[in-house]
Structure formats: C-alpha cells, structure tokens
Amino acid sequence: MSAGPDAFFIRSAMRSDLDAVRSLLVETWHDTYDALIGREKVTEITHSWHSVPALAARLERARSEFIVADNGGQIAGMAYAEASKDGRTVLLRQLYVLPSMQRQGIGSQLLNEIADCYPEARRVVVEVEEKNERAIAFYRAHGFWESERRADPLGHEVVVYQRAAAVWSGL
Ligand SMILES: CC(C)(COP(=O)(O)OP(=O)(O)OC[C@H]1O[C@@H](n2cnc3c(N)ncnc32)[C@H](O)[C@@H]1OP(=O)(O)O)[C@@H](O)C(=O)NCCC(=O)NCCS
C-alpha cells in the first residue's frame, strides 16, 4: 500500500469496491472514447466488459493485480494487470483515472504500484488506441516506447507500448 496525492491511497480492490469501479470506468470511458469510437459503442462495451460480474472475475485471476486509488470516501482511479506465465511480461490491461482527478499524479501512482507488484518482471506492455493522445503522452512520460501496431478485437488500430519493468521515471 502506498500514499498518493491528496491522501489517496493505492490498495488492492475488493468486492465492495466494484460498483464504484464500474461507475468510474463508465464515466472515464465516455470521456475518453466517445469522440474516438462513438457514444453508443462505448455504452455497449461498458455494459459487458465493465459489468460488476466481469470485474469480479478479475479479482480472482492468477498472476493478476487489481488496485484502486482511494481517499476513504472516493475511488479516483483503478488499474488491472496480468503477468505472463513465466512472469517476465506484465500486461497492463486497464489504467483509468476519473476525468476530474486527472493530472494530479494518481495514474503515475497506480502505474508505479503495478510495477512494484511484479519484481521479477522484465517488461510492462500496454495497448493504447492510436488516437488516445492523453494516454500516449502519459506512457511516453513514463519511459514507454512504441513496439508494434495491431488491430484490437473491435478492429481499431492499437499501438503497443512497452518499457523495462523497473524504471524510475521521476514522476
Ligand atoms: C492516462 C491516465 C491514466 C493518466 O493518469 P493521470 O493521473 O492523469 O496522470 P498523471 O497525473 O500521473 O500524469 C503523469 C504525467 O503524464 C503526462 N500526462 C498525463 N496526462 C497528460 C495529458 N492529458 N497531456 C499531456 N501529458 C499528460 C504528463 O507528463 C504528466 O506529468 P505532469 O502532469 O507533471 O506534466 C488518465 O489520463 C486517464 O485515465 N485517461 C483516460 C483513460 C485512458 O486513456 N487510460 C489508458 C488506457 S490504455
């Protein structure tokens, strides 16, 4: 557990957090992706990928970390990652901070905590929608570099960013 800005603490997610995490994901997905893939598509995706049962399944997965930024009254951010079987690669599947709470260092705290959770890992990998400029600026600021481009399951071009697991970015 570590302290974040404005008394936000980074801790493991619990079953009782999932309604708040779902609300956070719905709000942040609309804010981020409506302009990129359309509001209807975002609503459809958040209904399935971010339902409470879908999130609950992630609490149980092997080699996974599901963490939240909490100040005791509000959950402002979340991250979810899974390691490969050999433990060398960490796939950061979700990193979301409420729009009103962005640019306060919470995303950096969550990313640093995920990296700390996997001391044996060699690299951290994340897929980013190619037009998601905020996220790309964030990952570049944290030492990630573009390693490949491919289509995601929805047919959108995504850019794969990666970096060495143990990097101190100073952020
Ligand atoms: C990407 C995201 C997680 C970053 O979280 P955050 O808490 O806002 O990031 P931080 O405050 O820790 O930012 C750290 C650094 O990243 C860079 N950065 C972050 N957001 C940026 C933006 N909008 N524009 C330019 N640079 C940005 C800056 O260098 C920043 O340092 P600074 O504020 O001292 O200049 C957040 O913007 C978010 O949730 N976005 C929507 C969801 C999303 O796209 N998630 C990633 C999916 S792959």
The ligand as an ORCA input file, in Angstrom:
! r2SCAN-3c Opt
* xyz 0 1
  C      -3.810      8.184    -18.910
  C      -4.214      8.482    -17.456
  C      -4.386      7.152    -16.719
  C      -3.115      9.294    -16.771
  O      -3.459      9.440    -15.403
  P      -3.182     10.833    -14.639
  O      -3.429     10.614    -13.195
  O      -3.944     11.917    -15.291
  O      -1.617     11.019    -14.938
  P      -0.521     11.761    -14.048
  O      -1.122     12.956    -13.369
  O       0.140     10.760    -13.178
  O       0.464     12.266    -15.208
  C       1.839     11.956    -15.228
  C       2.461     12.603    -16.441
  O       1.936     12.025    -17.644
  C       1.849     13.042    -18.667
  N       0.436     13.305    -18.957
  C      -0.624     12.809    -18.278
  N      -1.778     13.261    -18.841
  C      -1.419     14.055    -19.869
  C      -2.169     14.816    -20.821
  N      -3.503     14.858    -20.800
  N      -1.483     15.516    -21.745
  C      -0.136     15.504    -21.762
  N       0.639     14.803    -20.874
  C      -0.013     14.075    -19.949
  C       2.475     14.290    -18.052
  O       3.868     14.235    -18.315
  C       2.198     14.086    -16.567
  O       3.089     14.791    -15.725
  P       2.754     16.356    -15.379
  O       1.315     16.424    -15.000
  O       3.706     16.629    -14.238
  O       3.051     17.125    -16.632
  C      -5.532      9.328    -17.403
  O      -5.378     10.450    -18.237
  C      -6.744      8.559    -17.832
  O      -7.358      7.855    -17.032
  N      -7.122      8.721    -19.108
  C      -8.314      8.131    -19.620
  C      -8.239      6.635    -19.687
  C      -7.094      6.122    -20.525
  O      -6.867      6.558    -21.636
  N      -6.384      5.145    -19.931
  C      -5.317      4.466    -20.604
  C      -5.888      3.370    -21.424
  S      -4.585      2.474    -22.215
*
